Amino acid sequence: MQILRRMLEEGPDGFEGGMSAKKYMTITGASKATATRDLQDLAEKGILVRAGAGRSTHYQIDL
Protein backbone atom coordinates (compact mmCIF):
# COMPACT_ATOMS: atom_id res chain seq x y z
CA MET A 1 0.00 0.00 0.00
CA GLN A 2 1.53 3.30 -1.10
CA ILE A 3 0.33 5.22 1.95
CA LEU A 4 2.22 2.94 4.36
CA ARG A 5 5.36 3.19 2.27
CA ARG A 6 5.13 6.96 2.36
CA MET A 7 4.53 7.00 6.12
CA LEU A 8 7.54 4.72 6.68
CA GLU A 9 9.74 6.85 4.44
CA GLU A 10 8.77 9.99 6.37
CA GLY A 11 9.43 8.31 9.71
CA PRO A 12 7.50 8.66 12.95
CA ASP A 13 7.55 12.47 12.82
CA GLY A 14 6.90 12.73 9.09
CA PHE A 15 3.16 13.24 9.34
CA GLU A 16 2.64 15.88 11.99
CA GLY A 17 -0.41 14.89 14.00
CA GLY A 18 -0.45 11.42 12.43
CA MET A 19 -2.42 10.22 9.43
CA SER A 20 -6.03 11.39 9.38
CA ALA A 21 -8.78 10.46 6.96
CA LYS A 22 -8.50 13.94 5.45
CA LYS A 23 -4.75 13.57 4.82
CA TYR A 24 -5.34 10.08 3.41
CA MET A 25 -7.99 11.46 1.05
CA THR A 26 -5.64 14.21 -0.15
CA ILE A 27 -2.77 11.82 -0.81
CA THR A 28 -4.74 8.97 -2.41
CA GLY A 29 -7.80 10.67 -3.89
CA ALA A 30 -10.02 8.22 -2.00
CA SER A 31 -13.48 9.09 -0.74
CA LYS A 32 -14.01 9.78 2.98
CA ALA A 33 -15.71 6.40 3.42
CA THR A 34 -12.82 4.56 1.74
CA ALA A 35 -10.19 6.50 3.69
CA THR A 36 -11.89 5.77 7.00
CA ARG A 37 -12.41 2.11 6.14
CA ASP A 38 -8.78 1.66 4.99
CA LEU A 39 -7.34 3.33 8.09
CA GLN A 40 -9.59 1.30 10.41
CA ASP A 41 -8.59 -1.90 8.61
CA LEU A 42 -4.89 -1.12 9.05
CA ALA A 43 -5.49 -0.39 12.75
CA GLU A 44 -7.33 -3.71 13.19
CA LYS A 45 -4.38 -5.51 11.59
CA GLY A 46 -2.02 -3.87 14.11
CA ILE A 47 -0.16 -1.80 11.49
CA LEU A 48 -1.49 1.55 12.66
CA VAL A 49 -2.42 2.73 16.15
CA ARG A 50 -5.54 4.84 16.50
CA ALA A 51 -5.56 7.94 18.67
CA GLY A 52 -8.28 10.47 19.34
CA ALA A 53 -11.94 10.16 18.45
CA GLY A 54 -14.45 11.63 16.06
CA ARG A 55 -13.07 14.43 13.88
CA SER A 56 -9.73 14.36 15.71
CA THR A 57 -9.07 10.66 15.03
CA HIS A 58 -5.59 10.07 13.64
CA TYR A 59 -3.28 7.11 13.21
CA GLN A 60 0.43 6.45 13.73
CA ILE A 61 2.48 3.54 12.44
CA ASP A 62 2.92 0.96 15.20
CA LEU A 63 6.73 0.69 15.21
N, C-alpha and C positions, 0 to 999 in steps of 0.2 A: 504494500500500500504506500503510495507516494507521500502521503501526509506523515506517516511514521518515519519514513526515511528523512524527510525534511526536519522533523522535530529532533531526531537523533543527531543530524548534522549540526543543528543549531546548539545542541547541548541543553542542559537543564535550565539555563537562564535565557535561552534563545527566544522563547515566546513569553514575553513579559505578561504575567497574569495567567499563564497557562494557555491551553487551547480551548477556545469556546466554540459553540456552534456557529456564531457569527464569523469568527476567524476561519473556521473550517469551510464555511460557505464561500467566503471571499477567495480562498486559495483554490478550492476544487470546483466551484461553480454549482455545487449541490444545492438542493432545496433545503429548507429548514428541517423538514421532517427527516430527510435522508441524513443530514449532518447529525442531528440528535440521535437517530437510530445507530449510525456508524460509531459515534463516540461512546454510546452506552454499550454497544457490543464489545468494543475494545476494552472498556472498563470491566465488563463481565468476564472477559478472557484473562484479566489480570495484567494487561499490557499498559493500560492507563489507570490512574487513580483519580477518582472524582472528588472535587472539593466544592463547597458552596451549594446553593440550592436555588431553584427558580431561575431568574434572569442572570444571576451571578454564578451559575454553575460553570466550572472550568475543569480541565483535566491536565494532569502532568504525566509524563512517562514514568512508569514504576521501575526505576533503576535499581 
